[in-house]
Amino acid sequence: MAKVSICIEMLLTEIDLYDRPKRAADLGFPAIEFWGTSGKDIAKMKDSCDRAGVQVAGFLSPSGIPFVQAQPTAKLVEAMKQTVDIADQLETHTLIVTVGNAQEGMSAEEQTDNIVNNLSTIAPLAEDAGLRMAVEPLNTLVDHAGYFLDRTADGLAIVERVGSPAIGLLYDAYHMQVMEGNLIDTIRANVGMFNHVHIADVPGRMEPGTGEVNYINVLKALDEAGYEGFCGFEFRPSDSSDAALKRARVACGLD
C-alpha cells in the first residue's frame, strides 16, 4: 500500500504551520512535506514532527537556483551544503528540484545541458549524504506557464544523462495528466527512476475523487511496479482540508 505524505503548503492551511504535522498524524498520515525552507524554523518543524510521530518525506531545495542557467560551481556547492545540513536536521532523504523557467534567446539544448551540468556538480554531495533528488516536470498549460521542463520523457533524459544514483524524477500525476496522460503505462515503464510522486486530480488540482483520474488504479500500478517511495498529496482542498483528506483516502483506496 502506498505511503502518503501531506504537502502542508497546500493542505491544513487552516491551522498554524507547526501544528500541521500533528493534524496530519491525527488524520492517519505518516509524513508531511513542504516547499522551500526560507522563513521556516527548521528546529521547530523537526520538533513538531517528532512530537506528532511523523516523518518529513521531502522538501524543495536547493531553492531559488534556476538550473536552466549555467551556475558557478562554488554557488552550487555552497547551496547544496546548506541543503544537506537542513536535510540532516530533518532526517529526510528526498529533495524536490525544480529547474526554472525557459530562458529567452537560449536554445532548449543549451538549457538542458545547463540542467545536466548543474545537477552533475551537486550529485556527488547528494550521494555522500544519502539523499535522493527528484527533478520535477510541471504542466505549462494551466499552472506553470513558461516553466522549462514539462514532459516526462525530457525529465527522464536529464536523469539518464546525469547518471547518478542520487538523481531521479518526481512524477507528478496531476501535472503529467494535464500534459500527456498515459499515467499507468508511464509508471510501469519508468518507475525505477522515480524518487517521489505527487498526486492531485484533474481538472482543478483538487483532491482525488473530484475529477478524471482513477487513483485507486494509479496507486495499484505504483505498488505492482515496485515503487517504495512516498506519494505526496499536493492538492488544494475543495472545502476544508480535513474533509478533503478523508475523501482522498477513500478515493485512493487507502480506507
JOJO-V168986 format. One record per pair of residues at least 6 apart in sequence whose ideal C-beta (glycine too) atoms are under 8 Angstrom apart, sorted by sequence separation. I is the first residue (numbers start at 1). J is the second residue. D is the distance in Angstrom with one decimal. If there is no record, write none. Layout:
I|J|D / I|J|D
//
This chain:
6|12|6.7 / 34|40|7.3 / 49|55|6.9 / 65|71|6.3 / 87|93|7.1 / 102|108|7.7 / 126|132|7.4 / 138|144|4.3 / 140|146|6.9 / 144|150|7.6 / 149|155|5.8 / 177|183|6.1 / 180|186|7.8 / 200|206|6.7 / 201|207|6.4 / 204|210|6.3 / 209|215|7.7 / 237|243|7.3 / 238|244|5.8 / 249|255|4.5 / 24|31|7.6 / 49|56|5.9 / 126|133|5.4 / 140|147|5.4 / 176|183|6.6 / 187|194|7.8 / 200|207|7.4 / 201|208|5.2 / 204|211|6.2 / 208|215|4.2 / 237|244|3.3 / 12|20|4.2 / 15|23|6.1 / 24|32|5.2 / 87|95|6.7 / 103|111|5.9 / 159|167|5.5 / 200|208|7.6 / 201|209|6.8 / 203|211|5.7 / 237|245|7.4 / 8|17|6.7 / 11|20|7.8 / 102|111|6.7 / 138|147|4.9 / 149|158|7.6 / 159|168|5.8 / 199|208|6.4 / 201|210|4.9 / 202|211|4.9 / 203|212|7.5 / 222|231|7.0 / 235|244|7.4 / 246|255|7.9 / 46|56|7.5 / 65|75|7.6 / 123|133|7.4 / 140|150|4.4 / 159|169|5.7 / 173|183|5.5 / 176|186|7.0 / 201|211|3.6 / 202|212|5.5 / 12|23|5.2 / 21|32|5.3 / 34|45|8.0 / 45|56|7.4 / 65|76|7.2 / 122|133|7.9 / 138|149|7.1 / 139|150|6.1 / 201|212|7.1 / 202|213|5.8 / 8|20|4.2 / 12|24|6.6 / 20|32|6.5 / 83|95|6.5 / 137|149|4.7 / 138|150|6.1 / 201|213|5.4 / 219|231|6.8 / 233|245|7.0 / 8|21|7.5 / 136|149|7.5 / 137|150|5.5 / 156|169|6.1 / 235|248|7.4 / 6|20|7.6 / 62|76|7.6 / 65|79|6.1 / 119|133|7.2 / 135|149|7.3 / 137|151|6.0 / 155|169|5.0 / 201|215|7.5 / 137|152|6.1 / 171|186|7.5 / 233|248|6.1 / 8|24|7.3 / 99|115|5.3 / 119|135|7.3 / 171|187|7.2 / 199|215|6.5 / 32|49|6.8 / 62|79|4.0 / 137|154|6.9 / 152|169|7.3 / 6|24|4.6 / 62|80|5.9 / 137|155|4.5 / 136|155|7.6 / 152|171|7.0 / 171|190|7.6 / 199|218|7.8 / 62|82|7.5 / 115|135|7.9 / 135|155|5.6 / 6|27|7.9 / 62|83|5.0 / 169|190|7.3 / 32|54|5.8 / 34|56|7.9 / 37|59|6.2 / 61|83|4.4 / 97|119|7.6 / 6|29|5.1 / 17|40|7.4 / 18|41|7.5 / 31|54|5.4 / 32|55|7.7 / 33|56|6.7 / 36|59|7.3 / 135|158|6.2 / 171|194|4.9 / 175|198|7.5 / 5|29|6.8 / 8|32|5.0 / 21|45|7.7 / 30|54|5.8 / 31|55|4.2 / 32|56|6.3 / 33|57|4.5 / 35|59|6.9 / 36|60|5.2 / 37|61|6.1 / 135|159|6.4 / 152|176|5.7 / 169|193|5.3 / 170|194|7.6 / 173|197|6.8 / 174|198|6.5 / 178|202|5.9 / 4|29|5.7 / 5|30|7.6 / 6|31|7.3 / 7|32|7.6 / 8|33|7.3 / 9|34|5.4 / 29|54|7.0 / 30|55|6.3 / 31|56|6.9 / 32|57|6.8 / 33|58|4.8 / 34|59|5.3 / 35|60|4.5 / 36|61|6.8 / 38|63|6.9 / 61|86|6.8 / 150|175|7.7 / 168|193|5.2 / 169|194|5.5 / 170|195|6.6 / 171|196|7.6 / 172|197|7.4 / 173|198|6.7 / 174|199|6.7 / 177|202|4.6 / 197|222|6.7 / 4|30|7.5 / 5|31|3.8 / 6|32|5.0 / 7|33|5.4 / 8|34|5.4 / 9|35|4.9 / 18|44|5.5 / 22|48|6.9 / 31|57|4.1 / 33|59|6.3 / 34|60|7.5 / 37|63|7.1 / 38|64|7.8 / 61|87|7.7 / 168|194|6.1 / 169|195|6.5 / 170|196|4.6 / 171|197|5.2 / 172|198|3.9 / 173|199|5.6 / 174|200|3.8 / 207|233|7.7 / 3|30|6.5 / 4|31|7.5 / 5|32|5.9 / 6|33|7.2 / 7|34|6.8 / 18|45|6.5 / 21|48|4.7 / 25|52|4.3 / 36|63|4.0 / 59|86|7.6 / 168|195|3.3 / 170|197|7.3 / 171|198|7.5 / 172|199|8.0 / 173|200|7.6 / 174|201|7.0 / 208|235|7.6 / 3|31|7.0 / 5|33|4.7 / 7|35|7.8 / 17|45|7.8 / 20|48|7.8 / 21|49|4.6 / 24|52|7.0 / 25|53|5.7 / 35|63|7.5 / 36|64|7.5 / 59|87|7.8 / 151|179|6.3 / 152|180|6.6 / 167|195|7.9 / 168|196|7.8 / 170|198|6.6 / 172|200|8.0 / 174|202|6.0 / 207|235|5.2 / 210|238|5.7 / 19|48|7.3 / 22|51|6.8 / 25|54|5.1 / 150|179|5.6 / 151|180|6.5 / 206|235|5.5 / 18|48|4.5 / 21|51|7.6 / 22|52|4.2 / 24|54|5.8 / 67|97|7.2 / 183|213|7.1 / 197|227|7.0 / 205|235|5.7 / 206|236|5.7 / 207|237|6.1 / 21|52|4.1 / 59|90|7.3 / 67|98|7.9 / 68|99|5.5 / 69|100|7.1 / 95|126|7.3 / 144|175|7.9 / 174|205|5.8 / 187|218|7.2 / 191|222|6.7 / 205|236|5.6 / 206|237|6.8 / 207|238|6.2 / 67|99|4.3 / 68|100|4.6 / 135|167|6.8 / 137|169|7.6 / 143|175|7.4 / 197|229|6.6 / 199|231|5.5 / 204|236|7.7 / 206|238|4.7 / 21|54|5.0 / 59|92|6.7 / 62|95|7.8 / 66|99|7.4 / 67|100|5.8 / 68|101|7.2 / 115|148|7.9 / 133|166|5.7 / 135|168|7.3 / 136|169|7.7 / 137|170|7.7 / 160|193|7.9 / 184|217|6.5 / 188|221|6.2 / 194|227|6.1 / 196|229|5.7 / 197|230|7.2 / 198|231|7.4 / 199|232|6.7 / 200|233|7.7 / 219|252|5.6 / 220|253|7.4 / 56|90|4.4 / 58|92|5.9 / 61|95|5.3 / 66|100|3.3 / 68|102|6.8 / 69|103|6.5 / 115|149|7.6 / 132|166|6.0 / 133|167|5.3 / 134|168|5.7 / 135|169|5.8 / 136|170|3.8 / 138|172|7.0 / 152|186|5.7 / 156|190|6.0 / 159|193|5.6 / 184|218|6.5 / 187|221|4.8 / 191|225|4.0 / 192|226|7.6 / 195|229|6.3 / 196|230|6.3 / 197|231|4.5 / 198|232|4.8 / 199|233|5.7 / 200|234|5.8 / 201|235|6.9 / 204|238|7.7 / 219|253|6.4 / 56|91|7.0 / 57|92|6.8 / 58|93|7.9 / 60|95|7.5 / 61|96|7.4 / 62|97|7.8 / 63|98|7.9 / 65|100|7.7 / 66|101|7.3 / 68|103|5.6 / 131|166|6.1 / 133|168|7.1 / 134|169|6.4 / 135|170|6.3 / 137|172|7.1 / 139|174|7.6 / 143|178|7.9 / 177|212|7.6 / 183|218|5.7 / 187|222|5.8 / 191|226|6.3 / 194|229|6.7 / 197|232|6.8 / 199|234|6.7 / 200|235|3.5 / 216|251|7.3 / 55|91|7.4 / 56|92|4.2 / 58|94|3.5 / 59|95|6.9 / 60|96|4.3 / 61|97|8.0 / 95|131|5.8 / 97|133|5.2 / 99|135|6.8 / 132|168|6.1 / 134|170|3.7 / 136|172|6.2 / 139|175|4.2 / 142|178|5.6 / 177|213|5.8 / 191|227|5.0 / 196|232|6.7 / 198|234|4.5 / 199|235|7.0 / 200|236|7.7 / 215|251|5.7 / 216|252|6.4 / 55|92|7.1 / 57|94|6.3 / 58|95|6.4 / 59|96|6.6 / 60|97|7.5 / 66|103|7.9 / 93|130|6.1 / 94|131|7.3 / 95|132|7.2 / 97|134|6.3 / 99|136|8.0 / 111|148|5.8 / 127|164|6.3 / 138|175|5.0 / 139|176|7.5 / 141|178|5.6 / 156|193|5.9 / 184|221|4.5 / 188|225|5.4 / 207|244|4.3 / 215|252|4.6 / 216|253|4.1 / 58|96|5.6 / 60|98|6.7 / 68|106|7.6 / 93|131|5.7 / 94|132|5.1 / 95|133|4.8 / 96|134|5.4 / 97|135|4.8 / 98|136|5.5 / 126|164|7.4 / 127|165|6.4 / 137|175|6.4 / 141|179|6.7 / 152|190|7.1 / 183|221|7.7 / 187|225|5.7 / 206|244|7.2 / 207|245|7.3 / 209|247|5.4 / 215|253|7.6 / 93|132|5.9 / 94|133|7.9 / 95|134|6.8 / 97|136|6.5 / 119|158|7.2 / 123|162|6.0 / 127|166|4.5 / 136|175|7.9 / 137|176|6.8 / 139|178|4.0 / 140|179|7.4 / 174|213|7.7 / 208|247|7.8 / 209|248|6.7 / 94|134|6.0 / 96|136|6.0 / 98|138|7.1 / 108|148|7.9 / 124|164|7.6 / 126|166|3.8 / 139|179|5.0 / 173|213|6.6 / 187|227|7.5 / 207|247|5.7 / 208|248|4.9 / 49|90|7.6 / 84|125|6.2 / 88|129|7.2 / 123|164|3.8 / 126|167|7.4 / 207|248|4.2 / 209|250|7.0 / 69|111|7.9 / 76|118|6.0 / 80|122|4.2 / 84|126|7.7 / 87|129|6.7 / 112|154|7.5 / 116|158|5.8 / 120|162|5.4 / 137|179|7.6 / 173|215|7.8 / 209|251|3.2 / 46|89|5.9 / 68|111|4.3 / 71|114|7.7 / 79|122|7.8 / 115|158|5.6 / 119|162|4.9 / 123|166|5.1 / 208|251|3.9 / 42|86|5.7 / 46|90|5.5 / 70|114|5.1 / 77|121|7.0 / 81|125|6.8 / 87|131|5.9 / 102|146|6.0 / 120|164|7.3 / 123|167|5.5 / 207|251|7.0 / 208|252|5.3 / 45|90|7.0 / 46|91|7.5 / 69|114|5.9 / 76|121|4.9 / 77|122|7.0 / 80|125|4.6 / 84|129|4.6 / 101|146|4.4 / 102|147|7.2 / 103|148|7.7 / 112|157|7.7 / 116|161|4.7 / 119|164|7.6 / 173|218|6.0 / 43|89|7.0 / 68|114|5.6 / 76|122|5.3 / 80|126|7.1 / 101|147|5.6 / 102|148|4.4 / 112|158|6.6 / 116|162|5.7 / 42|89|5.3 / 67|114|6.6 / 68|115|6.1 / 70|117|7.0 / 71|118|5.2 / 84|131|6.9 / 100|147|7.6 / 101|148|6.1 / 42|90|6.6 / 67|115|4.7 / 70|118|7.6 / 73|121|5.7 / 77|125|6.9 / 99|147|7.8 / 100|148|6.2 / 119|167|5.7 / 37|86|5.6 / 98|147|7.7 / 99|148|5.5 / 5|55|7.6 / 71|121|7.7 / 99|149|5.0 / 67|118|4.7 / 5|57|3.6 / 67|119|6.9 / 5|58|7.3 / 65|118|7.5 / 199|252|7.4 / 3|57|7.9 / 62|122|7.5 / 134|194|7.8 / 174|234|7.5 / 35|96|7.7 / 134|195|3.9 / 142|203|7.8 / 174|235|7.3 / 133|195|6.8 / 134|196|4.0 / 136|198|7.8 / 143|205|7.0 / 172|234|7.4 / 33|96|7.7 / 132|195|4.4 / 142|205|7.8 / 132|196|7.7 / 97|170|7.5 / 96|170|5.9 / 58|134|7.1 / 68|148|5.0 / 96|196|6.6 / 94|195|6.2 / 94|196|5.4 / 94|229|7.2 / 94|230|7.2 / 58|196|5.9 / 57|196|7.7 / 58|230|7.0 / 57|230|4.1 / 58|232|7.3 / 57|232|6.5 / 7|198|7.8 / 4|199|8.0 / 33|230|7.4 / 31|230|6.0 / 33|232|5.2 / 33|234|7.9 / 29|233|7.8 / 27|242|6.7 / 29|245|7.5 / 2|219|4.7 / 1|219|8.0 / 27|245|5.3 / 23|242|7.8 / 27|246|7.1 / 2|222|6.4 / 2|223|6.6 / 28|249|7.0 / 1|223|6.9 / 11|233|6.5 / 10|234|5.9 / 11|235|7.3 / 2|227|8.0 / 3|228|7.9 / 5|230|4.6 / 7|232|5.5 / 10|235|6.3 / 3|229|7.3 / 4|230|6.9 / 5|231|7.3 / 6|232|7.5 / 7|233|6.3 / 10|236|5.6 / 11|237|6.3 / 14|240|6.9 / 3|230|5.0 / 4|231|5.3 / 5|232|4.8 / 6|233|5.3 / 7|234|4.1 / 10|237|7.9 / 14|241|6.0 / 3|231|6.8 / 4|232|7.5 / 5|233|7.0 / 7|235|7.9 / 13|241|6.8 / 2|231|4.8 / 4|233|5.9 / 12|241|4.8 / 11|241|4.8 / 11|244|7.5 / 11|245|6.6 / 6|245|7.2 / 4|252|7.5 / 2|252|7.1 / 4|254|6.8 / 2|254|7.2 / 1|254|7.0
//
